Amino acid sequence: MVTDKANILCILKILEDYSDESHILNARDIQDKLKSIYDKTADRRTIYSAVDTLIGLGYEISTFEDNGCGYYLIDRPFDPADVRLLTDAVCSFEYISKKQTDELVGKLQAMLPVHERKRYCTTNILRADKKSPNSQIFLNIELLDQAIDERKKVSFIYTDYDYNKKLVPRRSEPYIANPYAMIVESEHYYLVMILEGKTEPSFYRIDMMKELTILDEEISISRKDADLDNVSKVVYAHAGKPEQIRLRCDKKALRYCLERFGLDIMIIPLKDGETFETVFKASPAGIVYWALQQIEHVEVLAPESLRSQVIAAVKANKYGI
């Protein structure tokens, strides 16, 4: 049973769950909630004293003197718009499993009063069928965060889908890696790392890792020597040394260029007013993939090796064209 010493905590929880500017609770409302939820009785003086103490502790609570009606909690860590944005983000991330998505959404909704939570009960996970079946993602993140902080190597089994739609090991032996950072790229969560025996950074999806273990061994390549300055110029998690890229694009592709490569890229409008050229530095391997997606509106001009790769990829299509 909840003792009288917990009155202040119970009243705070009631204000958090049931009050806002449109739902003001008077002393009688709080007494009723105490009885129905915690099977406790409290006189008005207890409620007044608890609210005064909470205000003294820094909680922003509107009182009868402020609004002429009663009490409500003014300030919260997240407002409804914050929760909506974060809820939609959690639902859209494919690397979070369906079960973990539901749990996270529940925690986010708990930040709001109960009458606000109802507005999010109909939130649909539009891509529920694309959610990762790997429930180890959060444990992986926790272990990787520790390994990066402690500068320790990690080992893991890397998986991929088979024809039965199950995640199976890509190879029998585990990968050994020097971990440096975790990034979100193209809707997936990647570990930035250098594999044992390699010298260049690579990117492996964290939701595809299983049996991840922190090794009792310091990383063999320091962060300073890992050449991570170019990570921000990676496209679609394709590693490689950035090169100067030059594209000719239709005007309608301007937004896609700016969103993909950043607002600091060079934009050169051409005389026809309907096309432009852009120059920036990025990993060529990722540009091939991106240019093929935008092939109707984008032409790779340089470097010549990248242009040749795109042309070869176009010629290798499955349509016999």
C-alpha positions in Angstrom: 0.0 0.0 0.0 1.2 3.5 -0.8 2.0 5.4 2.4 1.2 9.0 3.3 4.9 9.9 2.7 4.2 9.3 -1.0 1.4 11.8 -1.2 3.5 14.4 -3.1 4.6 11.8 -5.7 1.1 10.6 -6.2 -0.2 14.2 -6.7 2.6 14.9 -9.1 1.8 11.8 -11.1 -1.9 12.8 -11.2 -1.0 16.3 -12.5 1.3 14.8 -15.1 -1.3 12.3 -16.3 -4.6 14.2 -16.1 -4.0 17.9 -16.2 -3.2 20.6 -18.8 -4.6 24.1 -19.7 -7.8 22.5 -21.0 -8.1 20.0 -18.1 -7.7 21.9 -14.9 -8.1 19.8 -11.7 -9.5 21.3 -8.5 -8.8 19.9 -5.0 -11.8 17.6 -5.2 -10.7 16.2 -8.5 -7.3 15.4 -7.1 -8.9 13.8 -4.0 -11.0 11.6 -6.3 -8.0 10.5 -8.3 -6.0 9.7 -5.2 -8.8 7.5 -4.0 -9.5 5.7 -7.3 -5.9 5.2 -8.4 -3.9 4.8 -5.2 -6.7 4.1 -2.7 -5.6 7.0 -0.6 -7.5 9.8 1.1 -6.1 13.3 1.6 -7.6 16.5 2.9 -7.4 19.8 1.1 -4.5 21.0 3.2 -2.4 18.0 2.2 -3.1 18.8 -1.4 -2.3 22.5 -1.0 0.9 21.7 0.8 2.0 19.1 -1.8 1.5 21.6 -4.7 3.4 24.3 -2.8 6.3 21.9 -2.3 6.3 20.8 -5.9 6.4 24.5 -7.0 9.2 25.1 -4.6 11.1 22.2 -6.2 10.8 23.9 -9.6 7.7 22.3 -11.1 5.7 24.8 -13.1 2.1 24.4 -11.9 -0.7 26.8 -12.5 -2.8 27.4 -9.3 -6.2 28.8 -8.5 -4.7 32.2 -8.0 -3.5 32.0 -11.6 -6.5 30.6 -13.4 -9.4 30.8 -11.0 -10.2 27.1 -11.4 -7.6 24.8 -9.9 -4.3 23.1 -10.8 -2.5 22.0 -13.9 1.1 21.2 -14.9 2.4 23.9 -17.3 5.8 22.6 -18.4 6.6 19.2 -19.7 9.7 17.6 -21.2 7.8 17.1 -24.5 4.8 18.8 -25.9 2.3 17.0 -28.2 4.1 18.2 -31.4 7.4 16.8 -30.0 5.8 13.4 -29.2 4.1 13.3 -32.6 7.4 14.0 -34.4 9.4 11.4 -32.4 6.6 8.8 -32.7 6.5 9.1 -36.5 10.3 8.9 -36.5 10.4 5.7 -34.4 7.7 4.2 -36.6 9.6 5.0 -39.8 12.9 3.5 -38.8 13.1 0.1 -40.3 16.0 -1.0 -38.1 13.8 -0.9 -35.0 11.7 -4.1 -34.6 7.9 -4.0 -34.4 7.9 -5.0 -30.7 10.5 -2.4 -29.8 8.7 0.2 -31.8 5.5 -0.4 -29.8 7.4 -0.1 -26.6 9.1 3.1 -27.6 5.8 4.7 -28.8 4.2 3.7 -25.5 7.1 5.5 -23.5 6.7 8.6 -25.7 2.9 8.7 -25.2 3.4 8.4 -21.4 5.1 11.8 -21.5 1.6 13.3 -22.3 -1.6 13.5 -20.3 -4.0 10.6 -20.9 -6.4 12.6 -23.0 -3.6 13.6 -25.4 -2.4 10.0 -25.7 -5.7 9.0 -27.3 -4.8 11.1 -30.3 -1.9 8.8 -31.0 -3.7 5.5 -30.5 -4.4 5.3 -34.2 -0.8 5.9 -35.2 0.0 3.3 -37.9 3.3 1.8 -38.6 3.1 2.3 -42.4 6.0 0.0 -43.0 5.4 -2.6 -40.3 6.2 -5.4 -42.8 9.7 -3.8 -43.3 10.6 -3.7 -39.7 13.8 -5.6 -38.7 13.2 -9.0 -37.2 16.5 -8.5 -35.2 15.5 -7.6 -31.6 19.1 -7.2 -30.6 19.4 -3.7 -32.1 19.2 -1.9 -28.8 21.7 -4.2 -27.1 24.0 -3.8 -30.1 23.8 0.0 -29.8 24.5 -0.2 -26.0 27.5 -2.5 -26.5 28.9 -0.5 -29.4 28.6 2.8 -27.5 30.6 1.2 -24.7 33.2 -0.2 -27.1 33.7 3.1 -28.9 34.0 5.0 -25.6 36.6 2.4 -24.3 38.4 2.1 -27.6 37.9 -1.6 -27.7 37.6 -3.9 -30.7 34.3 -5.8 -31.3 33.3 -9.1 -32.9 30.0 -9.9 -34.4 28.2 -12.3 -36.8 26.9 -10.3 -39.8 23.7 -11.6 -41.3 21.6 -11.3 -44.4 18.2 -12.6 -45.6 17.7 -16.0 -47.1 14.8 -17.1 -49.3 12.8 -18.0 -46.3 13.0 -14.3 -45.2 15.2 -15.2 -42.2 18.4 -13.6 -41.1 21.2 -16.0 -41.5 25.0 -15.6 -41.1 26.8 -14.2 -44.1 29.8 -16.3 -43.1 30.6 -18.7 -40.3 33.5 -16.8 -38.7 32.8 -13.6 -36.9 33.9 -10.2 -38.1 36.5 -8.4 -36.0 36.4 -4.6 -36.2 37.7 -1.3 -34.8 34.5 0.7 -34.0 34.5 4.5 -34.2 31.0 5.9 -34.6 27.3 5.1 -35.3 25.5 7.0 -37.9 22.0 7.1 -39.5 22.2 7.0 -43.3 19.4 6.3 -45.8 17.0 5.2 -43.0 19.4 2.6 -41.6 21.8 2.7 -38.6 25.4 1.9 -39.4 28.6 1.3 -37.5 31.6 3.2 -38.9 34.5 0.9 -38.5 37.7 -0.6 -39.9 37.7 -4.3 -40.3 40.6 -6.3 -38.9 43.4 -6.3 -41.5 42.0 -3.4 -43.5 43.0 0.3 -43.4 39.9 2.0 -44.9 36.6 2.7 -43.0 33.6 0.7 -43.9 29.9 0.8 -42.9 28.0 -2.2 -41.6 24.3 -2.1 -40.6 23.9 -2.5 -36.8 20.5 -4.2 -37.2 22.2 -7.0 -39.2 24.7 -7.8 -36.4 24.2 -10.7 -34.0 26.3 -12.1 -31.2 28.1 -8.8 -30.8 30.8 -8.9 -28.2 33.3 -6.3 -26.9 36.8 -7.8 -27.0 39.4 -7.2 -24.4 41.7 -5.7 -27.0 42.5 -2.1 -27.8 41.6 -0.8 -31.3 44.6 -1.2 -33.6 44.0 2.0 -35.5 43.5 5.1 -33.5 40.6 7.4 -34.3 43.1 10.1 -35.4 44.7 7.7 -37.9 41.4 6.2 -39.2 40.8 9.1 -41.7 37.2 9.6 -40.6 37.0 13.2 -41.9 35.4 11.9 -45.0 32.5 10.1 -43.4 30.2 13.1 -43.9 30.8 12.9 -47.6 29.6 9.3 -47.8 26.6 8.6 -50.0 24.3 5.7 -49.2 26.9 4.3 -46.8 29.3 3.5 -49.7 32.8 4.1 -48.4 35.7 5.4 -50.5 37.9 8.5 -50.9 35.9 11.5 -51.8 36.5 12.9 -55.3 35.2 16.0 -57.0 31.9 15.2 -58.7 30.3 17.2 -61.5 26.7 16.7 -62.5 24.4 18.3 -65.1 20.8 18.2 -63.8 17.3 19.3 -64.7 16.0 22.1 -62.5 13.5 19.7 -60.9 16.4 17.7 -59.5 17.7 20.7 -57.5 15.9 19.8 -54.3 17.2 16.2 -54.5 20.8 17.5 -54.9 20.6 19.9 -52.0 18.9 17.3 -49.7 21.4 14.6 -50.6 24.6 16.6 -50.8 24.0 19.7 -48.6 23.4 23.3 -49.1 27.1 24.2 -49.5 27.5 22.5 -52.9 28.2 24.7 -55.9 25.2 25.4 -58.1 25.8 26.8 -61.6 22.5 27.7 -63.5 22.8 27.2 -67.2 21.6 29.6 -69.9 18.5 27.7 -70.8 17.1 28.3 -67.3 15.9 24.7 -67.0 19.2 23.0 -66.2 22.2 23.5 -63.9 25.5 22.0 -63.1 26.7 21.2 -59.6 30.1 20.5 -58.2 30.9 18.9 -54.8 33.1 16.2 -53.2 31.7 12.8 -52.3 32.4 9.0 -52.5 32.0 8.0 -56.2 30.6 4.5 -55.2 27.6 6.0 -53.6 27.0 8.5 -56.5 26.6 5.6 -59.0 23.6 4.3 -56.9 22.1 7.8 -56.5 22.6 8.8 -60.2 20.8 5.7 -61.4 17.9 6.6 -59.2 17.8 10.1 -60.7 18.8 8.9 -64.2 15.9 10.8 -65.9 17.1 14.1 -64.6 20.8 13.7 -63.8 23.9 13.2 -65.9 27.3 12.5 -64.5 30.0 14.7 -66.2 33.1 14.0 -64.1 35.2 12.2 -63.1 35.3 10.2 -66.4 35.7 6.9 -64.4 32.4 7.6 -62.6 30.6 8.5 -65.8 31.8 5.2 -67.3 30.5 3.2 -64.3 27.1 4.8 -64.6 27.0 4.1 -68.4 28.0 0.5 -67.8 25.4 0.1 -65.1 22.7 1.5 -67.5 23.8 -0.9 -70.3 23.7 -3.9 -67.8 19.9 -3.4 -67.2 17.6 -6.5 -67.1 15.2 -5.1 -69.8 17.4 -5.8 -72.8 17.5 -2.1 -73.8 
